[in-house]
Amino acid sequence: MSQRTFLPTLLLLLLAGGVVCPWPATAQDTVATNAVSDDDYRLGLAHYKQKRWGLAVEHLRSFLKAQPRDSKASSARLLLGVSLTHLKKYRESRTELSQFVKDFPRDRQRAEALFRIGECSYLLKDLPRAITDLTAYLKAAPKHNLRNWGQFYLADALYQRKDYAAAEILFRRSLTEFPKGQLAEESRFKLALCCEKTGNVTAARKLYVVLSGNKSFPFAARSLSQLGSLEFDAKQFAKAAAVWNQLARLFPKSPLADTARLNAGYAHFQLGQFPEAVARFQAARSRADQAAVADYWRGISLKSLDRTDAAIAAFRQAETGRPDPELARDIQFQWADSDFRAGRYEAAGKRFQEIVIRWPRHAGAAQGLLFATESVLQVATRTQDATLRRRKLDQAQQLVDRFLRDFRNSPLFSKHQLQSGRLQLARGDDKNLKAAITSFRGVLARETSAKLRNQARYHYARAANELGDDKLVLQTLSPLLDSINKSTRPGEFDDALVLAASSFLATGSPKPAVIAASNYLKKQPEGRFTADALATLAEASEQQDNTADADQTLSRLVKEFPDGPLYGQTVHRLAERAYKAKNFKRSEQLFGTLVALGPRSSLHAVGLSGRGWSLFENKRYTAAAEAFGKVVELYPKHDLAAEAAYKSAESYEKAKNSPKAAAAFRLVARSYAKSAFAFLAARRSARLLAKQKKTVEADAAFSALLEQFPKAKDRDTLLYEWAVLHADAGDFKSADGIYRRLISESPKSSWADDARFALAESDLVAGRLDAAAESFKTLAADRTSDDGIREDALFRLVGINADRNLWSKVREFGRQLRTRFPRSRHHWELRFQLGQADLHLGEFALAKKELTAVLGQRTNDEIFKAGWFDETWVLLAESHLRLKDYDALVATVADFRRARPKSSVLHKADEILGRGLIKKPRPDFDNARAAFRRVINSTSGRKTQSAARSHLQLADSFFLQKNYREAKKEFLAVHILYKFPKLQAPALFQAAACQEKLREPGEAVKTRELLIRQFPDSPFATRAKQQLRRRPTTP
């Protein structure tokens, strides 16, 4: 809680430089009437009136020193005392005023002077003297006009002297005598403080409520602060929070607002309202002097919300807020604990160790060292890295040794000894396990705490379990088990039931094992050892031949822990036990359960093999062969694979299923190459290697297979598979050699046409188009070939002739393909090629029909994404141009732009659009030029021949409009920007024509000479020469 202080309003006024209590006019009148002769007196009086207090004091003292018995001495001394008060020289003022009272006991201002004497003592904090002086004043002047001030000063002096009862009486008297005086509110507030101090909390609460009821009251904020403290001290945290929140809301600029926010945070924390507490502490940290404590408690609140990362961030801020040493240590401790709770044991251990180093003499140093050790132990016991585990265990040992050295007499020594035993237990070797037992026995011998004794027993039993001493486990746990079994509620040491169940099972006592495991599952249905308890319960039930309970328990185990290894391990143990007992039906079921875990399980192969053996013993040979076969198929390198392969073949033989027996023995050939099944094994080996893309090994296997078995009946198939192996690896040269060998050896094989097609493909890829075309023609015409081969051969012929611009051939083979295979998988690309052929053959209407139909497939995602599809818009645009359907041309290009704005061939369509817009009956030069510029500037078309052609046509458009200056500029740009002579030459030729039109004959001559020099073989160079000869010679 923040410290509550009180500074009286009167004192505040005085410190601000004002006169606390006004002087009556009579005193000044007296001075004025007696101010007659002496210069010092007159000067002192004048300076007093002008509030020049220092000069007034100087002259009045001079006057009194010179004329102490003058008739004006009483007035001068009184004015001197008041002036000193204004200069805040209360001690000197009190001396002068006391002298005044002594020297002038009958002066009419005596009461005034008595009051001022008491006031000076009060302001000097000379409380005993103030009480005496003010009591004398009140007694001497019961009806004086400043009595309310005197009474207040006296009451407050008594309050400050902790005489709360006497102060309370005076404050009540003041409120009775002056209920509406200017000190009423402050008196009421002070009265509330007195009531609070005297234990009259009800009265204090009522007074604070009244005072806080009006926001304009000067003590409203302080009353709310005090009321909040009352409610908090009374553990009325909800009321306290509401009051402090009200203070912060109504008086946001009050010095008490930040403290109220901090206190509200405490109240919300006590109520468990952690989000609200976080918000208040966050607001309270704006004041620098309480930022550290606000951030600390914000961190504590966030910890309570399990928001450990946010809590750590708050503690980090608290650390930067200059906390005092005690708070700094608490911050580090809570920070470390947050890391621990979040499972960041490495970070927690480092911070706990740092706390012990920085505050070695702190009362919590021993506890901090225990926490540091626990953090390091957690890292060690959780890591899978053996090197890290050893290093952390050694580090934990150093911390354990330090505790023994520095805190041997600590009351936490038993906890240390328990921790030491756990460290030895974690090391795990027999020597350390025995040492751990000694440590746990030490705890049991010296400790009286039931909790620590039970912890020692539990870990003692764990050590005995690791040593394999199940009897010692049960003996150690016996007292603990009695306590656990008496309770029906979950307990801290319920894990001992699982240890006991395991030991009961190991000692051949399944019944108590069932009881112990079942009890654990009732008390801890979601405990950390639930899986172990279920596994033990299943095994114990199986040992009692209660298979129904065992299966039910196994079902729960896999349902609740589907990803854990324990289910499979337990089923495996039960299956092996059943097989050993010759209960093959049960073992088949259990091994089948392992199989159902799927290939991801490490026991899948074991399950398949075990199920195969169980089926074999039950004489279900076909099912056994399939189970064994799965082992070989899925786990060819497993320890059980060779045995399973042999048993699979043997099972098929016993089932008189020779084909499957042969298939199984193919796998045996991997280990038994000289067996009677060598050919089948070798063939399977080659095929598996090919399937696994092991090209080098598969090549060697196929070569050896065909050499070893030259008369194999499926030799042609093996040759084809061998060739495909190389083709898939991209080694077409080797593939082609094997294809030729297949055709040579087996010309009538069903694989021969596939081989011929592959050879034709190789010719096509190598650019031997004539050879490829002849081969594809032969295949297309061969009625003995597969339809798929003939269809693809015709399609290849369409593509070859399209690449060679033999459009009549494209149409010929395309129509054959469409006629023979109307549902060809190449249907839409074929129609695209036919449309292209029609366009080139001048059949523009037919081209338009085909290409429009192709574009209709844009909703077919496979067609729309084909690499050739965008060209359809380009060809259709050209068709519209040739048909002079300019509106359709514009619409097609616009449609293309909407559908594929980033197409790499869109610039081609724009070039066609530009040409069309110029060829219209009424040329649209502006839009044509815009289209040409899109081509010129496009990412895909820039600097291409299409861009150069568009640039040339753009220049022509200006020429046609007789804008020779722009035309000349663009023609020359074509010559400069591009490297296409067939377009650069006409550009220079036309540039010269523009120069003639612009009356630049000299420039025209230079341009033609440049044309002749750079492009001498161009027909435009010939024409340029003719023009130069016709030009008259300059004299």
Backbone hydrogen bonds, N-H to C=O, Kabsch-Sander energy under -0.5 kcal/mol:
donor,donor_aa,acceptor,acceptor_aa,energy
5,T,3,Q,-0.5
12,L,8,P,-1.9
13,L,9,T,-2.3
14,L,10,L,-2.2
15,L,11,L,-2.6
16,A,12,L,-1.3
17,G,14,L,-1.8
18,G,13,L,-1.7
27,A,24,P,-1.1
28,Q,24,P,-0.8
29,D,25,A,-2.3
30,T,26,T,-2.3
31,V,27,A,-1.9
32,A,28,Q,-2.9
33,T,29,D,-2.5
34,N,30,T,-1.7
35,A,31,V,-0.8
35,A,32,A,-0.6
36,V,34,N,-1.5
42,R,38,D,-2.6
43,L,39,D,-3.4
44,G,40,D,-2.9
45,L,41,Y,-2.9
46,A,42,R,-2.6
47,H,43,L,-2.9
48,Y,44,G,-2.1
49,K,45,L,-2.3
50,Q,46,A,-1.8
51,K,48,Y,-1.4
52,R,47,H,-3.0
53,W,51,K,-1.4
56,A,52,R,-2.3
57,V,53,W,-2.5
58,E,54,G,-2.2
59,H,55,L,-2.4
60,L,56,A,-2.5
61,R,57,V,-2.3
62,S,58,E,-1.6
63,F,59,H,-2.4
64,L,60,L,-2.5
65,K,61,R,-2.4
66,A,62,S,-1.9
67,Q,63,F,-3.1
70,D,67,Q,-1.5
73,A,70,D,-2.0
76,A,72,K,-2.7
77,R,73,A,-2.9
78,L,74,S,-2.1
79,L,75,S,-2.6
80,L,76,A,-2.3
81,G,77,R,-2.4
82,V,78,L,-2.2
83,S,79,L,-2.7
84,L,80,L,-2.3
85,T,81,G,-1.6
86,H,82,V,-2.1
87,L,83,S,-1.5
88,K,85,T,-1.9
89,K,84,L,-2.9
90,Y,88,K,-1.1
93,S,89,K,-2.6
94,R,90,Y,-2.9
95,T,91,R,-1.8
96,E,92,E,-2.4
97,L,93,S,-2.8
98,S,94,R,-2.5
99,Q,95,T,-2.1
100,F,96,E,-2.0
101,V,97,L,-2.4
102,K,98,S,-2.2
103,D,99,Q,-3.0
104,F,100,F,-2.5
107,D,104,F,-1.6
110,R,107,D,-1.9
113,A,109,Q,-2.4
114,L,110,R,-2.7
115,F,111,A,-2.3
116,R,112,E,-2.2
117,I,113,A,-2.4
118,G,114,L,-2.2
119,E,115,F,-2.6
120,C,116,R,-2.6
121,S,117,I,-2.2
122,Y,118,G,-2.2
123,L,119,E,-2.9
124,L,120,C,-2.0
125,K,122,Y,-1.4
126,D,121,S,-2.2
127,L,125,K,-1.8
130,A,126,D,-2.7
131,I,127,L,-2.9
132,T,128,P,-2.0
133,D,129,R,-3.3
134,L,130,A,-3.1
135,T,131,I,-2.0
136,A,132,T,-2.2
137,Y,133,D,-2.2
138,L,134,L,-2.6
139,K,135,T,-1.9
140,A,136,A,-2.5
141,A,137,Y,-2.4
144,H,141,A,-1.5
147,R,144,H,-1.7
149,W,146,L,-0.5
150,G,146,L,-2.5
151,Q,147,R,-3.2
152,F,148,N,-1.7
153,Y,149,W,-3.1
154,L,150,G,-2.4
155,A,151,Q,-2.4
156,D,152,F,-2.8
157,A,153,Y,-2.4
158,L,154,L,-2.4
159,Y,155,A,-2.2
160,Q,156,D,-2.6
161,R,157,A,-1.5
162,K,159,Y,-1.7
163,D,158,L,-3.0
164,Y,162,K,-1.3
167,A,163,D,-2.3
168,E,164,Y,-2.7
169,I,165,A,-1.9
170,L,166,A,-2.0
171,F,167,A,-2.7
172,R,168,E,-2.5
173,R,169,I,-2.3
174,S,170,L,-2.8
175,L,171,F,-2.2
176,T,172,R,-2.0
177,E,173,R,-2.9
178,F,174,S,-3.3
181,G,178,F,-1.5
184,A,181,G,-1.7
187,S,183,L,-2.7
188,R,184,A,-2.7
189,F,185,E,-2.2
190,K,186,E,-2.6
191,L,187,S,-2.6
192,A,188,R,-2.1
193,L,189,F,-1.9
194,C,190,K,-2.3
195,C,191,L,-2.8
196,E,192,A,-2.4
197,K,193,L,-2.2
198,T,194,C,-2.4
199,G,196,E,-0.8
200,N,195,C,-2.3
201,V,199,G,-1.8
204,A,200,N,-2.1
205,R,201,V,-3.0
206,K,202,T,-2.1
207,L,203,A,-2.3
208,Y,204,A,-2.5
209,V,205,R,-2.3
210,V,206,K,-2.2
211,L,207,L,-2.6
212,S,208,Y,-2.2
213,G,209,V,-0.6
213,G,210,V,-1.0
214,N,211,L,-0.6
215,K,213,G,-0.5
217,F,214,N,-1.8
220,A,217,F,-1.5
223,S,219,F,-2.2
224,L,220,A,-2.3
225,S,221,A,-2.1
226,Q,222,R,-2.5
227,L,223,S,-2.9
228,G,224,L,-2.5
229,S,225,S,-1.8
230,L,226,Q,-2.4
231,E,227,L,-2.5
232,F,228,G,-2.5
233,D,229,S,-3.0
234,A,230,L,-1.6
235,K,232,F,-2.1
236,Q,231,E,-3.2
237,F,235,K,-1.4
240,A,236,Q,-2.5
241,A,237,F,-2.8
242,A,238,A,-2.2
243,V,239,K,-2.6
244,W,240,A,-2.6
245,N,241,A,-2.6
246,Q,242,A,-2.0
247,L,243,V,-2.3
248,A,244,W,-2.4
249,R,245,N,-1.9
250,L,246,Q,-3.0
251,F,247,L,-2.6
254,S,251,F,-1.7
257,A,254,S,-1.9
258,D,254,S,-0.5
260,A,256,L,-2.4
261,R,257,A,-2.3
262,L,258,D,-2.1
263,N,259,T,-2.9
264,A,260,A,-2.9
265,G,261,R,-1.9
266,Y,262,L,-1.8
267,A,263,N,-2.2
268,H,264,A,-2.8
269,F,265,G,-2.3
270,Q,266,Y,-2.5
271,L,267,A,-1.6
272,G,269,F,-1.6
273,Q,268,H,-2.7
274,F,272,G,-1.5
277,A,273,Q,-2.2
278,V,274,F,-2.8
279,A,275,P,-2.0
280,R,276,E,-2.3
281,F,277,A,-2.8
282,Q,278,V,-2.3
283,A,279,A,-1.9
284,A,280,R,-2.4
285,R,281,F,-1.2
286,S,283,A,-1.2
287,R,284,A,-1.4
288,A,286,S,-0.7
290,Q,287,R,-1.8
291,A,287,R,-0.6
291,A,288,A,-1.0
292,A,288,A,-0.5
292,A,321,G,-0.5
294,A,290,Q,-2.3
295,D,291,A,-2.9
296,Y,292,A,-2.3
297,W,293,V,-2.4
298,R,294,A,-2.0
299,G,295,D,-2.4
300,I,296,Y,-2.1
301,S,297,W,-2.3
302,L,298,R,-2.5
303,K,299,G,-2.3
304,S,300,I,-1.8
305,L,301,S,-0.9
306,D,303,K,-2.0
307,R,302,L,-2.7
308,T,306,D,-1.1
311,A,307,R,-2.5
312,I,308,T,-2.6
313,A,309,D,-2.0
314,A,310,A,-2.0
315,F,311,A,-2.5
316,R,312,I,-2.5
317,Q,313,A,-1.8
318,A,314,A,-2.7
319,E,315,F,-2.1
320,T,316,R,-0.9
320,T,317,Q,-0.6
321,G,318,A,-1.3
322,R,319,E,-0.6
328,A,324,D,-3.1
329,R,325,P,-2.0
330,D,326,E,-2.0
331,I,327,L,-2.8
332,Q,328,A,-2.0
333,F,329,R,-2.3
334,Q,330,D,-2.7
335,W,331,I,-2.4
336,A,332,Q,-2.5
337,D,333,F,-2.5
338,S,334,Q,-2.2
339,D,335,W,-2.1
340,F,336,A,-2.3
341,R,337,D,-2.7
342,A,338,S,-2.0
343,G,340,F,-1.5
344,R,339,D,-2.8
345,Y,343,G,-1.5
348,A,344,R,-2.4
349,G,345,Y,-2.8
350,K,346,E,-1.9
351,R,347,A,-2.1
352,F,348,A,-2.8
353,Q,349,G,-2.2
354,E,350,K,-2.0
355,I,351,R,-2.2
356,V,352,F,-1.9
357,I,353,Q,-2.0
358,R,354,E,-2.8
359,W,355,I,-2.5
362,H,359,W,-1.3
365,A,362,H,-2.0
368,G,364,G,-2.6
369,L,365,A,-2.3
370,L,366,A,-2.1
371,F,367,Q,-2.4
372,A,368,G,-2.5
373,T,369,L,-2.4
374,E,370,L,-2.4
375,S,371,F,-2.4
376,V,372,A,-2.1
377,L,373,T,-2.5
378,Q,374,E,-2.2
379,V,375,S,-1.9
380,A,376,V,-2.4
381,T,377,L,-2.7
382,R,378,Q,-1.2
383,T,379,V,-1.6
386,A,384,Q,-0.7
389,R,385,D,-2.6
390,R,386,A,-2.3
391,R,387,T,-2.2
392,K,388,L,-2.6
393,L,389,R,-2.4
394,D,390,R,-2.2
395,Q,391,R,-2.0
396,A,392,K,-2.7
397,Q,393,L,-2.0
398,Q,394,D,-1.8
399,L,395,Q,-1.7
400,V,396,A,-2.5
401,D,397,Q,-2.7
402,R,398,Q,-1.9
403,F,399,L,-2.1
404,L,400,V,-2.0
405,R,401,D,-1.8
406,D,402,R,-3.1
407,F,403,F,-2.9
410,S,407,F,-1.8
413,F,410,S,-1.7
416,H,412,L,-2.0
417,Q,413,F,-2.7
418,L,414,S,-2.4
419,Q,415,K,-2.4
420,S,416,H,-2.7
421,G,417,Q,-2.1
422,R,418,L,-2.0
423,L,419,Q,-2.1
424,Q,420,S,-2.1
425,L,421,G,-2.4
426,A,422,R,-2.3
427,R,423,L,-1.5
428,G,424,Q,-1.2
433,L,429,D,-2.7
434,K,430,D,-2.4
435,A,431,K,-1.9
436,A,432,N,-2.6
437,I,433,L,-1.9
438,T,434,K,-1.7
439,S,435,A,-2.2
440,F,436,A,-2.6
441,R,437,I,-2.4
442,G,438,T,-1.9
443,V,439,S,-1.8
444,L,440,F,-2.2
445,A,441,R,-2.0
446,R,442,G,-1.8
447,E,443,V,-2.5
453,R,449,S,-2.3
454,N,450,A,-2.5
455,Q,451,K,-2.3
456,A,452,L,-2.5
457,R,453,R,-2.4
458,Y,454,N,-2.5
459,H,455,Q,-2.4
460,Y,456,A,-2.4
461,A,457,R,-2.5
462,R,458,Y,-1.8
463,A,459,H,-2.4
464,A,460,Y,-2.2
465,N,461,A,-2.4
466,E,462,R,-2.3
467,L,463,A,-1.7
468,G,465,N,-1.2
469,D,464,A,-2.6
470,D,468,G,-1.2
473,V,469,D,-1.8
474,L,470,D,-2.2
475,Q,471,K,-2.5
476,T,472,L,-2.8
477,L,473,V,-2.3
478,S,474,L,-1.1
481,L,477,L,-3.3
482,D,478,S,-2.0
483,S,479,P,-1.6
484,I,480,L,-2.4
485,N,481,L,-3.0
486,K,482,D,-1.1
487,S,483,S,-0.6
487,S,484,I,-1.1
494,D,491,G,-1.2
496,A,493,F,-1.7
497,L,494,D,-1.8
498,V,494,D,-0.5
498,V,495,D,-0.9
499,L,495,D,-1.5
500,A,496,A,-2.6
501,A,497,L,-2.6
502,S,498,V,-2.3
503,S,499,L,-2.1
504,F,500,A,-3.0
505,L,501,A,-2.3
506,A,502,S,-2.2
507,T,503,S,-1.9
508,G,505,L,-1.5
509,S,504,F,-3.0
513,A,509,S,-1.3
514,V,510,P,-2.5
515,I,511,K,-2.0
516,A,512,P,-2.8
517,A,513,A,-2.6
518,S,514,V,-2.5
519,N,515,I,-2.3
520,Y,516,A,-2.0
521,L,517,A,-2.1
522,K,518,S,-1.8
523,K,519,N,-2.2
524,Q,520,Y,-3.4
527,G,524,Q,-1.9
530,T,527,G,-1.3
533,A,529,F,-2.6
534,L,530,T,-2.5
535,A,531,A,-2.3
536,T,532,D,-2.6
537,L,533,A,-2.6
538,A,534,L,-2.5
539,E,535,A,-2.2
540,A,536,T,-2.8
541,S,537,L,-2.5
542,E,538,A,-2.3
543,Q,539,E,-2.4
544,Q,540,A,-1.2
545,D,542,E,-2.0
546,N,541,S,-2.9
547,T,545,D,-1.1
550,A,546,N,-2.1
551,D,547,T,-2.9
552,Q,548,A,-2.3
553,T,549,D,-2.5
554,L,550,A,-2.5
555,S,551,D,-2.3
556,R,552,Q,-1.8
557,L,553,T,-2.3
558,V,554,L,-2.4
559,K,555,S,-1.8
560,E,556,R,-2.5
561,F,557,L,-2.0
564,G,561,F,-1.0
569,Q,565,P,-2.1
570,T,566,L,-2.4
571,V,567,Y,-2.5
572,H,568,G,-2.4
573,R,569,Q,-2.1
574,L,570,T,-2.4
575,A,571,V,-2.6
576,E,572,H,-2.7
577,R,573,R,-2.1
578,A,574,L,-2.1
579,Y,575,A,-2.5
580,K,576,E,-2.5
581,A,577,R,-1.6
582,K,579,Y,-2.0
583,N,578,A,-2.8
584,F,582,K,-1.3
587,S,583,N,-2.4
588,E,584,F,-2.6
589,Q,585,K,-1.8
590,L,586,R,-2.5
591,F,587,S,-3.1
592,G,588,E,-2.1
593,T,589,Q,-1.5
594,L,590,L,-1.6
595,V,591,F,-2.0
596,A,592,G,-1.9
597,L,594,L,-1.2
598,G,595,V,-1.9
601,S,598,G,-1.8
604,H,601,S,-1.3
607,G,603,L,-2.6
608,L,604,H,-2.4
609,S,605,A,-2.7
610,G,606,V,-3.0
611,R,607,G,-2.5
612,G,608,L,-2.2
613,W,609,S,-2.5
614,S,610,G,-2.3
615,L,611,R,-2.7
616,F,612,G,-2.7
617,E,613,W,-2.5
618,N,614,S,-1.3
619,K,616,F,-1.8
620,R,615,L,-2.8
621,Y,619,K,-1.0
624,A,620,R,-2.0
625,A,621,Y,-3.0
626,E,622,T,-2.1
627,A,623,A,-2.1
628,F,624,A,-2.8
629,G,625,A,-2.8
630,K,626,E,-1.8
631,V,627,A,-1.2
632,V,628,F,-1.7
633,E,629,G,-2.7
634,L,630,K,-2.8
635,Y,631,V,-2.7
638,H,635,Y,-1.7
641,A,638,H,-1.7
644,A,640,L,-2.7
645,A,641,A,-3.0
646,Y,642,A,-2.2
647,K,643,E,-2.7
648,S,644,A,-2.5
649,A,645,A,-2.1
650,E,646,Y,-2.7
651,S,647,K,-2.6
652,Y,648,S,-2.2
653,E,649,A,-2.2
654,K,650,E,-2.4
655,A,651,S,-1.6
656,K,653,E,-1.7
657,N,652,Y,-3.0
658,S,656,K,-0.7
661,A,657,N,-2.1
662,A,658,S,-3.1
663,A,659,P,-2.3
664,A,660,K,-2.2
665,F,661,A,-2.1
666,R,662,A,-1.2
667,L,663,A,-0.6
667,L,664,A,-0.9
668,V,664,A,-0.7
669,A,665,F,-1.3
670,R,667,L,-1.4
671,S,668,V,-1.7
672,Y,668,V,-2.5
675,S,672,Y,-1.6
678,A,675,S,-1.5
681,A,677,F,-2.7
682,A,678,A,-3.4
683,R,679,F,-2.9
684,R,680,L,-2.5
685,S,681,A,-2.4
686,A,682,A,-2.5
687,R,683,R,-2.4
688,L,684,R,-2.7
689,L,685,S,-2.3
690,A,686,A,-2.2
691,K,687,R,-2.6
692,Q,688,L,-2.1
693,K,690,A,-1.5
694,K,689,L,-2.6
695,T,693,K,-1.5
698,A,694,K,-2.9
699,D,695,T,-2.7
700,A,696,V,-2.0
701,A,697,E,-2.2
702,F,698,A,-2.9
703,S,699,D,-2.4
704,A,700,A,-2.4
705,L,701,A,-2.5
706,L,702,F,-2.6
707,E,703,S,-1.8
708,Q,704,A,-2.7
709,F,705,L,-2.2
712,A,709,F,-1.5
715,R,712,A,-1.5
718,L,714,D,-2.1
719,L,715,R,-2.6
720,Y,716,D,-2.4
721,E,717,T,-2.7
722,W,718,L,-2.3
723,A,719,L,-2.5
724,V,720,Y,-2.6
725,L,721,E,-2.0
726,H,722,W,-1.4
727,A,723,A,-2.4
728,D,724,V,-3.0
729,A,725,L,-1.1
730,G,727,A,-1.5
731,D,726,H,-2.6
732,F,730,G,-1.3
735,A,731,D,-2.0
736,D,732,F,-3.0
737,G,733,K,-1.7
738,I,734,S,-1.8
739,Y,735,A,-2.6
740,R,736,D,-2.5
741,R,737,G,-1.8
742,L,738,I,-2.4
743,I,739,Y,-2.4
744,S,740,R,-2.4
745,E,741,R,-2.8
746,S,742,L,-3.3
749,S,746,S,-1.9
752,A,749,S,-1.6
755,A,751,W,-2.2
756,R,752,A,-2.5
757,F,753,D,-2.5
758,A,754,D,-2.2
759,L,755,A,-2.2
760,A,756,R,-2.5
761,E,757,F,-2.4
762,S,758,A,-1.9
763,D,759,L,-2.1
764,L,760,A,-2.3
765,V,761,E,-2.7
766,A,762,S,-2.2
767,G,764,L,-1.2
768,R,763,D,-2.5
769,L,767,G,-1.9
772,A,768,R,-2.5
773,A,769,L,-3.0
774,E,770,D,-2.3
775,S,771,A,-2.2
776,F,772,A,-2.7
777,K,773,A,-2.4
778,T,774,E,-2.3
779,L,775,S,-2.3
780,A,776,F,-2.6
781,A,777,K,-1.8
782,D,778,T,-1.0
783,R,781,A,-0.8
785,S,782,D,-1.3
790,R,786,D,-2.3
791,E,787,D,-2.9
792,D,788,G,-2.2
793,A,789,I,-2.4
794,L,790,R,-2.2
795,F,791,E,-2.0
796,R,792,D,-2.3
797,L,793,A,-1.9
798,V,794,L,-1.9
799,G,795,F,-2.1
800,I,796,R,-2.7
801,N,797,L,-2.1
802,A,798,V,-1.8
803,D,799,G,-2.3
804,R,800,I,-1.3
805,N,802,A,-1.2
806,L,801,N,-2.8
807,W,805,N,-1.3
810,V,806,L,-2.0
811,R,807,W,-2.4
812,E,808,S,-2.4
813,F,809,K,-2.9
814,G,810,V,-2.3
815,R,811,R,-2.4
816,Q,812,E,-1.7
817,L,813,F,-2.4
818,R,814,G,-2.4
819,T,815,R,-2.2
820,R,816,Q,-2.9
821,F,817,L,-2.3
824,S,821,F,-1.9
827,H,824,S,-1.6
830,L,826,H,-2.9
831,R,827,H,-2.2
832,F,828,W,-1.7
833,Q,829,E,-2.3
834,L,830,L,-2.7
835,G,831,R,-2.4
836,Q,832,F,-2.2
837,A,833,Q,-2.5
838,D,834,L,-2.8
839,L,835,G,-2.1
840,H,836,Q,-2.2
841,L,837,A,-2.1
842,G,839,L,-1.2
843,E,838,D,-2.7
844,F,842,G,-1.6
847,A,843,E,-2.5
848,K,844,F,-2.7
849,K,845,A,-2.1
850,E,846,L,-2.6
851,L,847,A,-2.8
852,T,848,K,-2.4
853,A,849,K,-1.9
854,V,850,E,-2.1
855,L,851,L,-2.3
856,G,852,T,-1.2
857,Q,854,V,-2.1
858,R,855,L,-1.6
860,N,857,Q,-2.1
861,D,859,T,-1.0
864,F,860,N,-3.1
865,K,861,D,-1.8
866,A,863,I,-1.6
869,F,866,A,-1.0
871,E,868,W,-1.0
872,T,869,F,-2.0
873,W,869,F,-0.5
873,W,870,D,-0.9
874,V,870,D,-1.0
875,L,871,E,-2.7
876,L,872,T,-2.7
877,A,873,W,-2.5
878,E,874,V,-2.1
879,S,875,L,-2.3
880,H,876,L,-2.5
881,L,877,A,-2.1
882,R,878,E,-2.6
883,L,879,S,-2.0
884,K,881,L,-1.3
885,D,880,H,-2.7
886,Y,884,K,-1.3
889,L,885,D,-2.0
890,V,886,Y,-2.6
891,A,887,D,-2.6
892,T,888,A,-2.6
893,V,889,L,-2.3
894,A,890,V,-2.3
895,D,891,A,-2.6
896,F,892,T,-2.5
897,R,893,V,-2.4
898,R,894,A,-2.3
899,A,895,D,-2.6
900,R,896,F,-3.1
903,S,900,R,-1.9
906,L,903,S,-0.9
908,K,905,V,-1.0
909,A,905,V,-1.1
910,D,906,L,-2.0
911,E,907,H,-1.9
912,I,908,K,-1.9
913,L,909,A,-2.5
914,G,910,D,-2.6
915,R,911,E,-2.0
916,G,912,I,-2.5
917,L,913,L,-2.6
918,I,914,G,-1.5
919,K,915,R,-1.7
920,K,916,G,-0.9
924,D,917,L,-2.6
925,F,923,P,-0.9
928,A,924,D,-2.2
929,R,925,F,-3.0
930,A,926,D,-2.2
931,A,927,N,-2.2
932,F,928,A,-2.6
933,R,929,R,-2.8
934,R,930,A,-1.8
935,V,931,A,-1.6
936,I,932,F,-2.6
937,N,933,R,-2.5
938,S,934,R,-1.1
938,S,935,V,-0.6
942,R,938,S,-2.0
944,T,941,G,-2.4
947,A,941,G,-0.6
948,A,944,T,-2.2
949,R,945,Q,-2.9
950,S,946,S,-2.5
951,H,947,A,-2.6
952,L,948,A,-2.3
953,Q,949,R,-2.1
954,L,950,S,-2.4
955,A,951,H,-2.2
956,D,952,L,-2.2
957,S,953,Q,-2.0
958,F,954,L,-1.3
959,F,955,A,-1.9
960,L,956,D,-2.9
961,Q,957,S,-1.3
962,K,959,F,-1.8
963,N,958,F,-2.9
964,Y,962,K,-1.5
967,A,963,N,-2.4
968,K,964,Y,-2.9
969,K,965,R,-2.0
970,E,966,E,-2.2
971,F,967,A,-2.8
972,L,968,K,-2.6
973,A,969,K,-1.6
974,V,970,E,-1.9
975,H,971,F,-1.7
976,I,972,L,-1.9
977,L,973,A,-3.1
978,Y,974,V,-1.4
983,L,980,F,-2.3
984,Q,980,F,-2.5
985,A,981,P,-2.6
987,A,983,L,-1.4
988,L,984,Q,-2.3
989,F,985,A,-2.3
990,Q,986,P,-2.7
991,A,987,A,-2.1
992,A,988,L,-2.2
993,A,989,F,-1.5
994,C,990,Q,-2.2
995,Q,991,A,-2.2
996,E,992,A,-2.1
997,K,993,A,-2.2
998,L,994,C,-2.2
999,R,996,E,-1.7
1000,E,995,Q,-3.3
1004,A,1000,E,-2.3
1005,V,1001,P,-2.3
1006,K,1002,G,-2.0
1007,T,1003,E,-2.5
1008,R,1004,A,-2.4
1009,E,1005,V,-2.6
1010,L,1006,K,-2.3
1011,L,1007,T,-2.1
1012,I,1008,R,-2.7
1013,R,1009,E,-2.3
1014,Q,1010,L,-2.7
1015,F,1011,L,-2.6
1018,S,1015,F,-1.7
1021,A,1018,S,-1.1
1022,T,1018,S,-1.3
1023,R,1019,P,-1.9
1024,A,1020,F,-1.9
1025,K,1021,A,-2.2
1026,Q,1022,T,-1.9
1027,Q,1023,R,-2.1
1028,L,1024,A,-2.2
1029,R,1025,K,-2.2
1030,R,1026,Q,-1.8
1031,R,1027,Q,-0.9
